[in-house]
Amino acid sequence: MDFIQQTDRYDHQGKARHYQRTYEYRDRQGEIQWHCDVFGSCISAPTEFIAAAAGRDNFTMTAKGKFMNATYFLDDAGGNRFATITRKGVGFRWKALGPDNEEICRAVDPASWKEAVVRDVLGGLPDSFAIIQDGSFVARIAKEDLVEGAKTKPRNRLGKFLDKVFGNRAVTLQFEEGRPASLDTRVLISTMTLLDVHDITGAAASG
């Protein structure tokens, strides 16, 4: 996939305690590939990514640690670990590691440190991140306008209100032109989820 759009909605009916949002991950045509429910910032319970399209597989993200310093384990449907995502302390350093602890990629705030400091002091928040693989920029995660096919229809009044207020933009991932989409899509949508849950919003660093 050379494009992923992450949308979210709120529908608490029948959901377990600490439910926060339901995320859906769509391709360029607006077709859902995976969806998941998030509980307690992905900390309170495992996040189960459910395949919604042919050729996709279910997988699970399980957290160990606390909100500010946590490790997220990615396991396939058979329980085999294929990646780990880490976040360490202030600076919001996000890094994805393979089964042998080799770096797969990292999410980096593309602003210079001076720009980031000024932005943070003034209360601003980054709205995009660069995905770095082997020291090179390969993709961009950012907040973009929703595509028509990704607009949701929440069932309850609260959901309708929240989507009206927040649902005009979505988190997207697009690969740099000419870059092969060699990264595991499951790692990328997990990273997108964590950035949004922890606030795509929060500051990332190259670390």
ZITAKA-V363268 format. One record per residue. SS is DSSP state (@ for helix, = for strand, . for the rest). Layout:
# ZITAKA-V363268
SS
SS
This chain:
# ZITAKA-V363268
.
.
=
=
=
=
=
=
=
.
.
.
.
.
.
.
.
.
=
=
=
=
=
=
=
=
.
.
.
.
.
=
=
=
=
=
=
=
=
@
@
@
.
.
.
.
=
=
=
=
=
.
.
.
.
.
.
.
=
=
=
=
=
=
=
=
.
.
=
=
=
=
=
=
=
=
.
.
.
.
=
=
=
=
=
=
=
=
.
.
.
.
=
=
=
=
=
.
.
.
.
.
=
=
=
=
=
=
.
.
.
.
@
@
@
@
@
@
@
@
@
.
.
.
.
.
.
=
=
=
=
=
=
.
.
=
=
=
=
=
=
=
=
=
=
.
.
@
@
@
.
.
.
.
.
.
@
@
@
@
@
@
@
@
@
@
.
.
=
=
=
=
=
=
=
.
.
.
.
.
.
.
.
.
@
@
@
@
@
@
@
@
@
@
@
@
@
.
.
.
.
.
.
.
.
.
.
